[in-house]
């Protein structure tokens, strides 16, 4: 990131967000509706929940899915006006696959 490689920084931030979302605890629909205000928890940390812990295989699976999603999107951009965006998407996928290769999980 110190090299200011914008493509790498952008794709890593996106992958980290996907991993963060995967660690989120699912919330039941009944919890979304809530209950009476007087029964709701209050105070610091009242909404905190233990995050799910992802295995190394699951992390690799999510990163691979992010890369493949970019390749699929690039394949759909067939018009000449979208050539630059398709190239960016392929470069982003290459960054993710490079990290999977370096981790030995491809």
Gaussian input, Z-matrix of N, CA and C with variables (Angstrom, degrees):
# hf/3-21g

backbone

0 1
 N
 C     1     B1
 C     2     B2     1     A1
 N     3     B3     2     A2     1     D1
 C     4     B4     3     A3     2     D2
 C     5     B5     4     A4     3     D3
 N     6     B6     5     A5     4     D4
 C     7     B7     6     A6     5     D5
 C     8     B8     7     A7     6     D6
 N     9     B9     8     A8     7     D7
 C    10    B10     9     A9     8     D8
 C    11    B11    10    A10     9     D9
 N    12    B12    11    A11    10    D10
 C    13    B13    12    A12    11    D11
 C    14    B14    13    A13    12    D12
 N    15    B15    14    A14    13    D13
 C    16    B16    15    A15    14    D14
 C    17    B17    16    A16    15    D15
 N    18    B18    17    A17    16    D16
 C    19    B19    18    A18    17    D17
 C    20    B20    19    A19    18    D18
 N    21    B21    20    A20    19    D19
 C    22    B22    21    A21    20    D20
 C    23    B23    22    A22    21    D21
 N    24    B24    23    A23    22    D22
 C    25    B25    24    A24    23    D23
 C    26    B26    25    A25    24    D24
 N    27    B27    26    A26    25    D25
 C    28    B28    27    A27    26    D26
 C    29    B29    28    A28    27    D27
 N    30    B30    29    A29    28    D28
 C    31    B31    30    A30    29    D29
 C    32    B32    31    A31    30    D30
 N    33    B33    32    A32    31    D31
 C    34    B34    33    A33    32    D32
 C    35    B35    34    A34    33    D33
 N    36    B36    35    A35    34    D34
 C    37    B37    36    A36    35    D35
 C    38    B38    37    A37    36    D36
 N    39    B39    38    A38    37    D37
 C    40    B40    39    A39    38    D38
 C    41    B41    40    A40    39    D39
 N    42    B42    41    A41    40    D40
 C    43    B43    42    A42    41    D41
 C    44    B44    43    A43    42    D42
 N    45    B45    44    A44    43    D43
 C    46    B46    45    A45    44    D44
 C    47    B47    46    A46    45    D45
 N    48    B48    47    A47    46    D46
 C    49    B49    48    A48    47    D47
 C    50    B50    49    A49    48    D48
 N    51    B51    50    A50    49    D49
 C    52    B52    51    A51    50    D50
 C    53    B53    52    A52    51    D51
 N    54    B54    53    A53    52    D52
 C    55    B55    54    A54    53    D53
 C    56    B56    55    A55    54    D54
 N    57    B57    56    A56    55    D55
 C    58    B58    57    A57    56    D56
 C    59    B59    58    A58    57    D57
 N    60    B60    59    A59    58    D58
 C    61    B61    60    A60    59    D59
 C    62    B62    61    A61    60    D60
 N    63    B63    62    A62    61    D61
 C    64    B64    63    A63    62    D62
 C    65    B65    64    A64    63    D63
 N    66    B66    65    A65    64    D64
 C    67    B67    66    A66    65    D65
 C    68    B68    67    A67    66    D66
 N    69    B69    68    A68    67    D67
 C    70    B70    69    A69    68    D68
 C    71    B71    70    A70    69    D69
 N    72    B72    71    A71    70    D70
 C    73    B73    72    A72    71    D71
 C    74    B74    73    A73    72    D72
 N    75    B75    74    A74    73    D73
 C    76    B76    75    A75    74    D74
 C    77    B77    76    A76    75    D75
 N    78    B78    77    A77    76    D76
 C    79    B79    78    A78    77    D77
 C    80    B80    79    A79    78    D78
 N    81    B81    80    A80    79    D79
 C    82    B82    81    A81    80    D80
 C    83    B83    82    A82    81    D81
 N    84    B84    83    A83    82    D82
 C    85    B85    84    A84    83    D83
 C    86    B86    85    A85    84    D84
 N    87    B87    86    A86    85    D85
 C    88    B88    87    A87    86    D86
 C    89    B89    88    A88    87    D87
 N    90    B90    89    A89    88    D88
 C    91    B91    90    A90    89    D89
 C    92    B92    91    A91    90    D90
 N    93    B93    92    A92    91    D91
 C    94    B94    93    A93    92    D92
 C    95    B95    94    A94    93    D93
 N    96    B96    95    A95    94    D94
 C    97    B97    96    A96    95    D95
 C    98    B98    97    A97    96    D96
 N    99    B99    98    A98    97    D97
 C   100   B100    99    A99    98    D98
 C   101   B101   100   A100    99    D99
 N   102   B102   101   A101   100   D100
 C   103   B103   102   A102   101   D101
 C   104   B104   103   A103   102   D102
 N   105   B105   104   A104   103   D103
 C   106   B106   105   A105   104   D104
 C   107   B107   106   A106   105   D105
 N   108   B108   107   A107   106   D106
 C   109   B109   108   A108   107   D107
 C   110   B110   109   A109   108   D108
 N   111   B111   110   A110   109   D109
 C   112   B112   111   A111   110   D110
 C   113   B113   112   A112   111   D111
 N   114   B114   113   A113   112   D112
 C   115   B115   114   A114   113   D113
 C   116   B116   115   A115   114   D114
 N   117   B117   116   A116   115   D115
 C   118   B118   117   A117   116   D116
 C   119   B119   118   A118   117   D117
 N   120   B120   119   A119   118   D118
 C   121   B121   120   A120   119   D119
 C   122   B122   121   A121   120   D120
 N   123   B123   122   A122   121   D121
 C   124   B124   123   A123   122   D122
 C   125   B125   124   A124   123   D123
 N   126   B126   125   A125   124   D124
 C   127   B127   126   A126   125   D125
 C   128   B128   127   A127   126   D126
 N   129   B129   128   A128   127   D127
 C   130   B130   129   A129   128   D128
 C   131   B131   130   A130   129   D129
 N   132   B132   131   A131   130   D130
 C   133   B133   132   A132   131   D131
 C   134   B134   133   A133   132   D132
 N   135   B135   134   A134   133   D133
 C   136   B136   135   A135   134   D134
 C   137   B137   136   A136   135   D135
 N   138   B138   137   A137   136   D136
 C   139   B139   138   A138   137   D137
 C   140   B140   139   A139   138   D138
 N   141   B141   140   A140   139   D139
 C   142   B142   141   A141   140   D140
 C   143   B143   142   A142   141   D141
 N   144   B144   143   A143   142   D142
 C   145   B145   144   A144   143   D143
 C   146   B146   145   A145   144   D144
 N   147   B147   146   A146   145   D145
 C   148   B148   147   A147   146   D146
 C   149   B149   148   A148   147   D147
 N   150   B150   149   A149   148   D148
 C   151   B151   150   A150   149   D149
 C   152   B152   151   A151   150   D150
 N   153   B153   152   A152   151   D151
 C   154   B154   153   A153   152   D152
 C   155   B155   154   A154   153   D153
 N   156   B156   155   A155   154   D154
 C   157   B157   156   A156   155   D155
 C   158   B158   157   A157   156   D156
 N   159   B159   158   A158   157   D157
 C   160   B160   159   A159   158   D158
 C   161   B161   160   A160   159   D159
 N   162   B162   161   A161   160   D160
 C   163   B163   162   A162   161   D161
 C   164   B164   163   A163   162   D162
 N   165   B165   164   A164   163   D163
 C   166   B166   165   A165   164   D164
 C   167   B167   166   A166   165   D165
 N   168   B168   167   A167   166   D166
 C   169   B169   168   A168   167   D167
 C   170   B170   169   A169   168   D168
 N   171   B171   170   A170   169   D169
 C   172   B172   171   A171   170   D170
 C   173   B173   172   A172   171   D171
 N   174   B174   173   A173   172   D172
 C   175   B175   174   A174   173   D173
 C   176   B176   175   A175   174   D174
 N   177   B177   176   A176   175   D175
 C   178   B178   177   A177   176   D176
 C   179   B179   178   A178   177   D177
 N   180   B180   179   A179   178   D178
 C   181   B181   180   A180   179   D179
 C   182   B182   181   A181   180   D180
 N   183   B183   182   A182   181   D181
 C   184   B184   183   A183   182   D182
 C   185   B185   184   A184   183   D183
 N   186   B186   185   A185   184   D184
 C   187   B187   186   A186   185   D185
 C   188   B188   187   A187   186   D186
 N   189   B189   188   A188   187   D187
 C   190   B190   189   A189   188   D188
 C   191   B191   190   A190   189   D189
 N   192   B192   191   A191   190   D190
 C   193   B193   192   A192   191   D191
 C   194   B194   193   A193   192   D192
 N   195   B195   194   A194   193   D193
 C   196   B196   195   A195   194   D194
 C   197   B197   196   A196   195   D195
 N   198   B198   197   A197   196   D196
 C   199   B199   198   A198   197   D197
 C   200   B200   199   A199   198   D198
 N   201   B201   200   A200   199   D199
 C   202   B202   201   A201   200   D200
 C   203   B203   202   A202   201   D201
 N   204   B204   203   A203   202   D202
 C   205   B205   204   A204   203   D203
 C   206   B206   205   A205   204   D204
 N   207   B207   206   A206   205   D205
 C   208   B208   207   A207   206   D206
 C   209   B209   208   A208   207   D207
 N   210   B210   209   A209   208   D208
 C   211   B211   210   A210   209   D209
 C   212   B212   211   A211   210   D210
 N   213   B213   212   A212   211   D211
 C   214   B214   213   A213   212   D212
 C   215   B215   214   A214   213   D213
 N   216   B216   215   A215   214   D214
 C   217   B217   216   A216   215   D215
 C   218   B218   217   A217   216   D216
 N   219   B219   218   A218   217   D217
 C   220   B220   219   A219   218   D218
 C   221   B221   220   A220   219   D219
 N   222   B222   221   A221   220   D220
 C   223   B223   222   A222   221   D221
 C   224   B224   223   A223   222   D222
 N   225   B225   224   A224   223   D223
 C   226   B226   225   A225   224   D224
 C   227   B227   226   A226   225   D225
 N   228   B228   227   A227   226   D226
 C   229   B229   228   A228   227   D227
 C   230   B230   229   A229   228   D228
 N   231   B231   230   A230   229   D229
 C   232   B232   231   A231   230   D230
 C   233   B233   232   A232   231   D231
 N   234   B234   233   A233   232   D232
 C   235   B235   234   A234   233   D233
 C   236   B236   235   A235   234   D234
 N   237   B237   236   A236   235   D235
 C   238   B238   237   A237   236   D236
 C   239   B239   238   A238   237   D237
 N   240   B240   239   A239   238   D238
 C   241   B241   240   A240   239   D239
 C   242   B242   241   A241   240   D240
 N   243   B243   242   A242   241   D241
 C   244   B244   243   A243   242   D242
 C   245   B245   244   A244   243   D243
 N   246   B246   245   A245   244   D244
 C   247   B247   246   A246   245   D245
 C   248   B248   247   A247   246   D246
 N   249   B249   248   A248   247   D247
 C   250   B250   249   A249   248   D248
 C   251   B251   250   A250   249   D249
 N   252   B252   251   A251   250   D250
 C   253   B253   252   A252   251   D251
 C   254   B254   253   A253   252   D252
 N   255   B255   254   A254   253   D253
 C   256   B256   255   A255   254   D254
 C   257   B257   256   A256   255   D255
 N   258   B258   257   A257   256   D256
 C   259   B259   258   A258   257   D257
 C   260   B260   259   A259   258   D258
 N   261   B261   260   A260   259   D259
 C   262   B262   261   A261   260   D260
 C   263   B263   262   A262   261   D261
 N   264   B264   263   A263   262   D262
 C   265   B265   264   A264   263   D263
 C   266   B266   265   A265   264   D264
 N   267   B267   266   A266   265   D265
 C   268   B268   267   A267   266   D266
 C   269   B269   268   A268   267   D267
 N   270   B270   269   A269   268   D268
 C   271   B271   270   A270   269   D269
 C   272   B272   271   A271   270   D270
 N   273   B273   272   A272   271   D271
 C   274   B274   273   A273   272   D272
 C   275   B275   274   A274   273   D273
 N   276   B276   275   A275   274   D274
 C   277   B277   276   A276   275   D275
 C   278   B278   277   A277   276   D276
 N   279   B279   278   A278   277   D277
 C   280   B280   279   A279   278   D278
 C   281   B281   280   A280   279   D279
 N   282   B282   281   A281   280   D280
 C   283   B283   282   A282   281   D281
 C   284   B284   283   A283   282   D282
 N   285   B285   284   A284   283   D283
 C   286   B286   285   A285   284   D284
 C   287   B287   286   A286   285   D285
 N   288   B288   287   A287   286   D286
 C   289   B289   288   A288   287   D287
 C   290   B290   289   A289   288   D288
 N   291   B291   290   A290   289   D289
 C   292   B292   291   A291   290   D290
 C   293   B293   292   A292   291   D291
 N   294   B294   293   A293   292   D292
 C   295   B295   294   A294   293   D293
 C   296   B296   295   A295   294   D294
 N   297   B297   296   A296   295   D295
 C   298   B298   297   A297   296   D296
 C   299   B299   298   A298   297   D297
 N   300   B300   299   A299   298   D298
 C   301   B301   300   A300   299   D299
 C   302   B302   301   A301   300   D300
 N   303   B303   302   A302   301   D301
 C   304   B304   303   A303   302   D302
 C   305   B305   304   A304   303   D303
 N   306   B306   305   A305   304   D304
 C   307   B307   306   A306   305   D305
 C   308   B308   307   A307   306   D306
 N   309   B309   308   A308   307   D307
 C   310   B310   309   A309   308   D308
 C   311   B311   310   A310   309   D309
 N   312   B312   311   A311   310   D310
 C   313   B313   312   A312   311   D311
 C   314   B314   313   A313   312   D312
 N   315   B315   314   A314   313   D313
 C   316   B316   315   A315   314   D314
 C   317   B317   316   A316   315   D315

   B1=1.4437
   B2=1.5308
   B3=1.3192
   B4=1.4501
   B5=1.5254
   B6=1.3155
   B7=1.4593
   B8=1.5263
   B9=1.3090
   B10=1.4591
   B11=1.5318
   B12=1.3083
   B13=1.4550
   B14=1.5245
   B15=1.3136
   B16=1.4677
   B17=1.5178
   B18=1.3177
   B19=1.4692
   B20=1.5271
   B21=1.3212
   B22=1.4638
   B23=1.5236
   B24=1.3070
   B25=1.4657
   B26=1.5208
   B27=1.3363
   B28=1.4666
   B29=1.5271
   B30=1.3267
   B31=1.4626
   B32=1.5328
   B33=1.3317
   B34=1.4682
   B35=1.5212
   B36=1.3086
   B37=1.4698
   B38=1.5210
   B39=1.3058
   B40=1.4585
   B41=1.5323
   B42=1.3300
   B43=1.4627
   B44=1.5222
   B45=1.3259
   B46=1.4631
   B47=1.5258
   B48=1.3135
   B49=1.4677
   B50=1.5204
   B51=1.3291
   B52=1.4679
   B53=1.5276
   B54=1.3223
   B55=1.4656
   B56=1.5271
   B57=1.3161
   B58=1.4592
   B59=1.5273
   B60=1.3247
   B61=1.4674
   B62=1.5232
   B63=1.3304
   B64=1.4614
   B65=1.5228
   B66=1.3206
   B67=1.4615
   B68=1.5292
   B69=1.3180
   B70=1.4632
   B71=1.5240
   B72=1.2975
   B73=1.4571
   B74=1.5254
   B75=1.3305
   B76=1.4646
   B77=1.5278
   B78=1.3171
   B79=1.4551
   B80=1.5183
   B81=1.3141
   B82=1.4615
   B83=1.5264
   B84=1.3203
   B85=1.4648
   B86=1.5244
   B87=1.3168
   B88=1.4662
   B89=1.5289
   B90=1.3384
   B91=1.4568
   B92=1.5263
   B93=1.3231
   B94=1.4525
   B95=1.5275
   B96=1.3109
   B97=1.4680
   B98=1.5173
   B99=1.3189
   B100=1.4592
   B101=1.5164
   B102=1.2970
   B103=1.4627
   B104=1.5207
   B105=1.2692
   B106=1.4607
   B107=1.5251
   B108=1.2966
   B109=1.4588
   B110=1.5196
   B111=1.3034
   B112=1.4617
   B113=1.5337
   B114=1.3226
   B115=1.4590
   B116=1.5205
   B117=1.2997
   B118=1.4593
   B119=1.5218
   B120=1.3340
   B121=1.4598
   B122=1.5247
   B123=1.3028
   B124=1.4594
   B125=1.5197
   B126=1.2980
   B127=1.4511
   B128=1.5128
   B129=1.3120
   B130=1.4626
   B131=1.5222
   B132=1.3174
   B133=1.4561
   B134=1.5103
   B135=1.3206
   B136=1.4582
   B137=1.5251
   B138=1.3051
   B139=1.4649
   B140=1.5213
   B141=1.3108
   B142=1.4529
   B143=1.5258
   B144=1.3163
   B145=1.4592
   B146=1.5209
   B147=1.2920
   B148=1.4524
   B149=1.5217
   B150=1.3262
   B151=1.4569
   B152=1.5239
   B153=1.3147
   B154=1.4588
   B155=1.5247
   B156=1.3027
   B157=1.4564
   B158=1.5222
   B159=1.3197
   B160=1.4569
   B161=1.5210
   B162=1.3114
   B163=1.4575
   B164=1.5294
   B165=1.3022
   B166=1.4583
   B167=1.5359
   B168=1.3143
   B169=1.4611
   B170=1.5209
   B171=1.3232
   B172=1.4733
   B173=1.5271
   B174=1.3296
   B175=1.4653
   B176=1.5255
   B177=1.3274
   B178=1.4676
   B179=1.5289
   B180=1.3200
   B181=1.4621
   B182=1.5353
   B183=1.3050
   B184=1.4701
   B185=1.5226
   B186=1.3335
   B187=1.4676
   B188=1.5230
   B189=1.3246
   B190=1.4744
   B191=1.5280
   B192=1.3246
   B193=1.4668
   B194=1.5246
   B195=1.3348
   B196=1.4694
   B197=1.5308
   B198=1.3270
   B199=1.4643
   B200=1.5273
   B201=1.3211
   B202=1.4592
   B203=1.5246
   B204=1.3173
   B205=1.4633
   B206=1.5357
   B207=1.3161
   B208=1.4651
   B209=1.5295
   B210=1.3285
   B211=1.4622
   B212=1.5288
   B213=1.3185
   B214=1.4685
   B215=1.5236
   B216=1.3240
   B217=1.4667
   B218=1.5238
   B219=1.3267
   B220=1.4691
   B221=1.5227
   B222=1.3268
   B223=1.4553
   B224=1.5276
   B225=1.3130
   B226=1.4684
   B227=1.5260
   B228=1.3241
   B229=1.4646
   B230=1.5265
   B231=1.3117
   B232=1.4640
   B233=1.5202
   B234=1.3097
   B235=1.4663
   B236=1.5294
   B237=1.3259
   B238=1.4641
   B239=1.5245
   B240=1.3160
   B241=1.4642
   B242=1.5228
   B243=1.3168
   B244=1.4596
   B245=1.5283
   B246=1.3192
   B247=1.4618
   B248=1.5292
   B249=1.3229
   B250=1.4675
   B251=1.5241
   B252=1.3184
   B253=1.4679
   B254=1.5208
   B255=1.3324
   B256=1.4620
   B257=1.5269
   B258=1.3171
   B259=1.4606
   B260=1.5253
   B261=1.3382
   B262=1.4685
   B263=1.5217
   B264=1.3283
   B265=1.4655
   B266=1.5214
   B267=1.3144
   B268=1.4667
   B269=1.5290
   B270=1.3344
   B271=1.4682
   B272=1.5295
   B273=1.3250
   B274=1.4676
   B275=1.5254
   B276=1.3211
   B277=1.4658
   B278=1.5261
   B279=1.3180
   B280=1.4646
   B281=1.5266
   B282=1.3189
   B283=1.4733
   B284=1.5259
   B285=1.3232
   B286=1.4630
   B287=1.5265
   B288=1.3301
   B289=1.4668
   B290=1.5303
   B291=1.3327
   B292=1.4551
   B293=1.5339
   B294=1.3214
   B295=1.4671
   B296=1.5238
   B297=1.3048
   B298=1.4599
   B299=1.5178
   B300=1.3466
   B301=1.4664
   B302=1.5228
   B303=1.3364
   B304=1.4602
   B305=1.5259
   B306=1.3185
   B307=1.4658
   B308=1.5311
   B309=1.3378
   B310=1.4561
   B311=1.5069
   B312=1.3431
   B313=1.4700
   B314=1.5144
   B315=1.3156
   B316=1.4682
   B317=1.4989
   A1=110.71
   A2=116.30
   A3=118.98
   A4=111.48
   A5=117.15
   A6=120.72
   A7=111.28
   A8=116.60
   A9=123.21
   A10=111.99
   A11=115.50
   A12=121.24
   A13=106.88
   A14=116.55
   A15=121.56
   A16=112.84
   A17=117.36
   A18=120.17
   A19=109.66
   A20=116.55
   A21=120.32
   A22=111.23
   A23=116.73
   A24=120.15
   A25=110.50
   A26=116.70
   A27=120.61
   A28=111.14
   A29=116.54
   A30=119.33
   A31=111.25
   A32=117.35
   A33=118.74
   A34=111.38
   A35=116.93
   A36=119.48
   A37=110.67
   A38=116.13
   A39=120.35
   A40=110.89
   A41=116.54
   A42=120.28
   A43=111.03
   A44=116.89
   A45=119.67
   A46=111.36
   A47=116.91
   A48=120.16
   A49=110.62
   A50=117.04
   A51=120.55
   A52=110.35
   A53=116.67
   A54=120.18
   A55=111.06
   A56=116.23
   A57=120.67
   A58=110.54
   A59=116.25
   A60=120.28
   A61=111.14
   A62=117.10
   A63=120.33
   A64=111.95
   A65=117.13
   A66=120.98
   A67=113.17
   A68=117.29
   A69=120.92
   A70=110.54
   A71=114.76
   A72=121.34
   A73=108.26
   A74=117.79
   A75=119.23
   A76=110.95
   A77=115.64
   A78=121.38
   A79=108.31
   A80=115.74
   A81=120.36
   A82=109.37
   A83=115.88
   A84=120.74
   A85=111.41
   A86=117.18
   A87=120.05
   A88=110.92
   A89=117.09
   A90=120.01
   A91=111.16
   A92=116.83
   A93=120.35
   A94=111.25
   A95=115.95
   A96=120.30
   A97=111.01
   A98=115.28
   A99=119.27
   A100=111.97
   A101=113.54
   A102=119.59
   A103=107.22
   A104=115.75
   A105=120.10
   A106=109.50
   A107=116.03
   A108=122.31
   A109=111.95
   A110=116.60
   A111=119.03
   A112=112.83
   A113=117.33
   A114=121.07
   A115=112.83
   A116=117.71
   A117=120.09
   A118=110.44
   A119=116.37
   A120=118.91
   A121=110.06
   A122=115.74
   A123=119.70
   A124=109.28
   A125=115.84
   A126=120.75
   A127=112.02
   A128=115.00
   A129=121.11
   A130=110.35
   A131=116.27
   A132=121.06
   A133=114.98
   A134=117.90
   A135=120.23
   A136=111.79
   A137=116.71
   A138=119.19
   A139=112.28
   A140=118.27
   A141=121.80
   A142=110.08
   A143=114.91
   A144=120.70
   A145=107.90
   A146=116.13
   A147=120.67
   A148=108.37
   A149=116.99
   A150=122.21
   A151=109.43
   A152=115.90
   A153=120.96
   A154=108.53
   A155=116.69
   A156=120.50
   A157=108.35
   A158=116.59
   A159=121.73
   A160=110.42
   A161=115.99
   A162=119.86
   A163=108.85
   A164=115.91
   A165=120.54
   A166=110.47
   A167=116.11
   A168=120.39
   A169=112.27
   A170=116.18
   A171=120.45
   A172=110.74
   A173=117.10
   A174=120.68
   A175=109.30
   A176=116.90
   A177=120.98
   A178=110.80
   A179=116.23
   A180=121.10
   A181=110.86
   A182=116.90
   A183=121.31
   A184=110.52
   A185=116.83
   A186=120.40
   A187=109.98
   A188=117.15
   A189=120.82
   A190=110.50
   A191=117.12
   A192=120.80
   A193=110.83
   A194=116.81
   A195=120.52
   A196=110.46
   A197=116.96
   A198=121.32
   A199=110.80
   A200=116.39
   A201=120.49
   A202=111.47
   A203=116.75
   A204=121.11
   A205=110.16
   A206=116.40
   A207=120.26
   A208=111.32
   A209=116.66
   A210=119.62
   A211=111.10
   A212=116.66
   A213=120.32
   A214=110.87
   A215=116.39
   A216=120.04
   A217=110.68
   A218=117.15
   A219=120.97
   A220=110.74
   A221=116.93
   A222=120.75
   A223=111.78
   A224=116.54
   A225=120.50
   A226=112.34
   A227=117.28
   A228=121.04
   A229=109.03
   A230=115.73
   A231=120.09
   A232=113.42
   A233=118.45
   A234=120.98
   A235=109.30
   A236=114.93
   A237=120.41
   A238=112.53
   A239=116.98
   A240=119.76
   A241=111.92
   A242=117.93
   A243=122.37
   A244=112.39
   A245=117.55
   A246=121.01
   A247=111.75
   A248=117.39
   A249=120.59
   A250=111.18
   A251=116.77
   A252=120.48
   A253=110.98
   A254=116.89
   A255=120.17
   A256=110.34
   A257=117.09
   A258=121.29
   A259=110.41
   A260=117.33
   A261=121.73
   A262=110.88
   A263=116.33
   A264=120.23
   A265=111.24
   A266=117.36
   A267=120.69
   A268=110.67
   A269=116.57
   A270=120.50
   A271=110.23
   A272=116.96
   A273=120.79
   A274=110.53
   A275=116.68
   A276=120.40
   A277=110.28
   A278=116.92
   A279=120.74
   A280=111.07
   A281=117.03
   A282=120.98
   A283=109.64
   A284=117.06
   A285=120.60
   A286=111.38
   A287=117.01
   A288=119.53
   A289=110.70
   A290=117.31
   A291=120.92
   A292=110.00
   A293=117.86
   A294=120.35
   A295=110.69
   A296=118.01
   A297=120.16
   A298=110.65
   A299=116.52
   A300=120.68
   A301=111.73
   A302=115.83
   A303=120.04
   A304=111.75
   A305=116.43
   A306=120.39
   A307=110.71
   A308=115.89
   A309=119.47
   A310=114.10
   A311=116.99
   A312=120.07
   A313=113.02
   A314=118.88
   A315=119.48
   A316=109.56
   D1=-23.09
   D2=179.02
   D3=-67.11
   D4=-25.40
   D5=-179.74
   D6=-75.47
   D7=-5.69
   D8=179.12
   D9=61.09
   D10=37.83
   D11=175.58
   D12=-76.92
   D13=101.04
   D14=-172.63
   D15=-61.62
   D16=-38.66
   D17=-179.43
   D18=-64.01
   D19=-46.78
   D20=-178.87
   D21=-63.94
   D22=-44.92
   D23=179.39
   D24=-60.89
   D25=-45.43
   D26=-178.15
   D27=-62.28
   D28=-45.69
   D29=-176.01
   D30=-71.82
   D31=-34.32
   D32=177.57
   D33=-68.72
   D34=-38.88
   D35=176.49
   D36=-62.72
   D37=-40.65
   D38=179.41
   D39=-65.75
   D40=-42.51
   D41=179.24
   D42=-65.88
   D43=-39.89
   D44=177.23
   D45=-63.87
   D46=-36.95
   D47=176.85
   D48=-65.10
   D49=-40.44
   D50=178.12
   D51=-63.39
   D52=-40.82
   D53=177.92
   D54=-66.75
   D55=-39.85
   D56=177.79
   D57=-61.86
   D58=-42.36
   D59=177.89
   D60=-64.25
   D61=-37.41
   D62=-179.68
   D63=-68.10
   D64=-25.42
   D65=178.80
   D66=-81.61
   D67=-10.34
   D68=-177.20
   D69=-65.60
   D70=145.33
   D71=179.04
   D72=-81.78
   D73=127.82
   D74=177.96
   D75=-62.36
   D76=140.75
   D77=179.83
   D78=-110.40
   D79=130.12
   D80=179.42
   D81=-71.43
   D82=151.41
   D83=-179.35
   D84=-59.61
   D85=-36.40
   D86=179.71
   D87=-64.71
   D88=-31.41
   D89=178.61
   D90=-73.24
   D91=-27.87
   D92=179.12
   D93=-68.27
   D94=-35.48
   D95=-179.81
   D96=-70.67
   D97=-31.57
   D98=179.39
   D99=78.11
   D100=179.19
   D101=177.86
   D102=-126.65
   D103=-164.25
   D104=-179.36
   D105=-60.83
   D106=146.01
   D107=-177.85
   D108=-56.56
   D109=-37.14
   D110=-177.43
   D111=-70.02
   D112=-17.20
   D113=178.17
   D114=-96.78
   D115=-4.16
   D116=-177.09
   D117=-79.48
   D118=145.38
   D119=178.53
   D120=-70.86
   D121=144.22
   D122=179.25
   D123=-133.02
   D124=162.23
   D125=177.48
   D126=106.68
   D127=173.38
   D128=-178.41
   D129=-63.67
   D130=132.27
   D131=177.52
   D132=79.20
   D133=7.42
   D134=-177.10
   D135=-66.05
   D136=-25.99
   D137=-178.63
   D138=-100.17
   D139=4.34
   D140=-179.40
   D141=-75.13
   D142=142.43
   D143=176.46
   D144=-139.54
   D145=151.03
   D146=177.18
   D147=-67.20
   D148=131.23
   D149=-179.21
   D150=-78.64
   D151=153.65
   D152=173.90
   D153=-69.15
   D154=144.88
   D155=177.48
   D156=-100.71
   D157=123.27
   D158=-177.92
   D159=-89.90
   D160=138.14
   D161=175.23
   D162=-75.52
   D163=164.70
   D164=179.08
   D165=-61.41
   D166=-38.18
   D167=177.91
   D168=-64.84
   D169=-40.18
   D170=179.22
   D171=-67.18
   D172=-38.47
   D173=177.19
   D174=-61.67
   D175=-46.89
   D176=179.16
   D177=-61.64
   D178=-38.61
   D179=178.98
   D180=-62.83
   D181=-42.47
   D182=-179.76
   D183=-67.43
   D184=-43.85
   D185=179.34
   D186=-64.52
   D187=-41.60
   D188=177.75
   D189=-62.26
   D190=-40.72
   D191=178.72
   D192=-64.30
   D193=-38.44
   D194=176.53
   D195=-61.82
   D196=-43.57
   D197=-179.93
   D198=-65.09
   D199=-45.51
   D200=-179.09
   D201=-65.83
   D202=-34.48
   D203=176.87
   D204=-61.92
   D205=-39.72
   D206=178.10
   D207=-67.81
   D208=-40.36
   D209=178.41
   D210=-65.19
   D211=-39.84
   D212=177.65
   D213=-63.57
   D214=-42.96
   D215=179.11
   D216=-64.67
   D217=-39.54
   D218=178.60
   D219=-64.53
   D220=-37.31
   D221=179.75
   D222=-66.88
   D223=-29.86
   D224=179.94
   D225=-77.72
   D226=-19.70
   D227=-179.58
   D228=-87.12
   D229=84.51
   D230=-175.38
   D231=-96.93
   D232=-17.91
   D233=-179.33
   D234=-70.25
   D235=145.56
   D236=-178.06
   D237=-60.49
   D238=-30.40
   D239=-179.20
   D240=-68.53
   D241=-17.76
   D242=-178.87
   D243=-102.28
   D244=9.96
   D245=-176.28
   D246=-60.44
   D247=-39.99
   D248=-179.65
   D249=-64.24
   D250=-43.67
   D251=179.54
   D252=-65.63
   D253=-40.19
   D254=178.19
   D255=-62.85
   D256=-39.06
   D257=177.78
   D258=-64.29
   D259=-42.01
   D260=177.41
   D261=-60.86
   D262=-44.42
   D263=-179.45
   D264=-63.29
   D265=-40.01
   D266=177.84
   D267=-65.96
   D268=-38.42
   D269=178.29
   D270=-65.53
   D271=-39.89
   D272=177.80
   D273=-63.76
   D274=-42.99
   D275=178.48
   D276=-62.75
   D277=-38.84
   D278=179.14
   D279=-63.13
   D280=-38.68
   D281=177.59
   D282=-61.41
   D283=-46.61
   D284=-179.29
   D285=-64.69
   D286=-42.56
   D287=178.33
   D288=-65.39
   D289=-34.20
   D290=177.79
   D291=-63.55
   D292=-40.22
   D293=177.89
   D294=-68.64
   D295=-35.93
   D296=176.38
   D297=-66.38
   D298=-40.32
   D299=177.41
   D300=-61.36
   D301=-44.56
   D302=-178.23
   D303=-67.19
   D304=-26.30
   D305=178.37
   D306=-87.23
   D307=-8.34
   D308=179.69
   D309=73.30
   D310=30.04
   D311=-176.00
   D312=-116.14
   D313=12.08
   D314=179.37
   D315=-85.51

